[in-house]
Amino acid sequence: MLPAISDIARHVPDPHIDWVAEESFAEIPAWHPAVNEVIKVAHRRWRKSWFSASVRTERAALKRKLKHSQYDIVLDMQALLKSAWLVRQTNGVRHGLDFKSAREPLASFFYDVRHRVQFWQPAVIRQRELAGKTFGYTPEGPPDFGLQLFKRETGDHPYAVIMPSASRDDKLWPVEDWHAVFDLLQSRGCALKLLAGNVQETARAQQLIAGRANAEVMPRMGLTEIAEVLAGARMMVGLDSGLTHLSAAVGRPTIGIYKASTPVRTPLTGSAFNASLGDRGASPSRSVVLAAVDQALAAA
């Protein structure tokens, strides 16, 4: 959604943009200079105890906040029933995708204005097109993620960031293939910094680099800290994850390994060299990934 926000800021005079985001990811929209306020929602946490007193209190506070503001346009860029539920609590002309374009078609019935956007397009293109139709302009040029906050040169001690973990085991890539990638990166002078999101992922990452010099598993960090690490990297190699996409968005050469998901709708997108390798049920081979790492190193 970040490139769509950049487009809106470029085409709409003096825009005042508020963004409703899941609390775990609220740091991300706050990075964009055109976003005025990030309004946090906690669906993931609330659904565990939806009718508890504390959750009811939080939901009531969110409803009051949304009702307090009068917006010219309220744009649902997710087209899900849970996002449509939020849209219905706002004041303003509600825009979203039509029945044939929405991920959850029933969500389209909650909008005042519905837009047709071809479904099987990369997500960044879909979001830019939806925003353009909502505000009456045609998106042009490469996507601008608005992440100038993290633009910086790599230092005197080059490193590569590795994201070897995923939310599902069927997304994991073979250990021996990772070792081949590590060998190539270290032969080109790169230290290794591995990311991990929980105890299990940390243990897996530590096993991957056991006995290997100039390699470390990074401690748990917030999203802003991770973005700063990514921005200083020579390149990144990662499984299909939000952090791999973030690397591409901050302009670093990035290789994405897809095994149980498809890059058709969510390819890596960014200003530097990137490659989205593999597909659902078709893991990329070691040789294909090594060739892409070679290209990324040359680009870096």
RARAWO-V484556 format. One line per field, one symbol per residue. ss: DSSP state (A for helix, B for strand, O for the rest). phi: phi as a letter, one per 40 degrees, with the letter a starting at -180 (. if undefined). A space follows every 50 residues. Layout:
BEGIN
ss = ???
phi = ???
END
This chain:
BEGIN
ss = OAAAAAAAAAAOOOOOBBBBBBAAAAAAAAOOOOBBBBBBBOAAAAOOOO OOAAAAAAAAAAAAAAAAOBBBBBBOOOOOAAAAAAAOOOBBBBBBBOOO OOOOAAAAAAOOBBBOOOOOOOAAAAAAAAAAAAAOOOOOOOOOOOOAAA OOOOOOOOBBBBBOOOOOAAAOOOAAAAAAAAAAAAAOOOBBBBOOOOAA AAAAAAAAOOOOOOBBBOOOOOAAAAAAAAAOOOBBBBBOOAAAAAAAAO OOOBBBBBOOOOOOOOOOOOOOOBBBBBBOOBOOOAAAAAAAAAAAAAAO
phi = .dcccccdccbbcfcbbbbcaddcbcccccccccccabccbbdcccccad bcccccccccccccccccbbbcbbbccbfbccccdcdccbbiccbaccdc bccbdcccccbcbbbcbdccbddccdccccccccbgabcbgccbcgbddb caccccbcabcbbcbacbccccbddcccccccdcccccgccbbccabacc ccccccccbdgbcfaacccdbcccccccccccccabbaccadccccdccc gcdabbbbbbbbcdcbccbacbcaabbgadgbcccdcccccccdcccccc
END
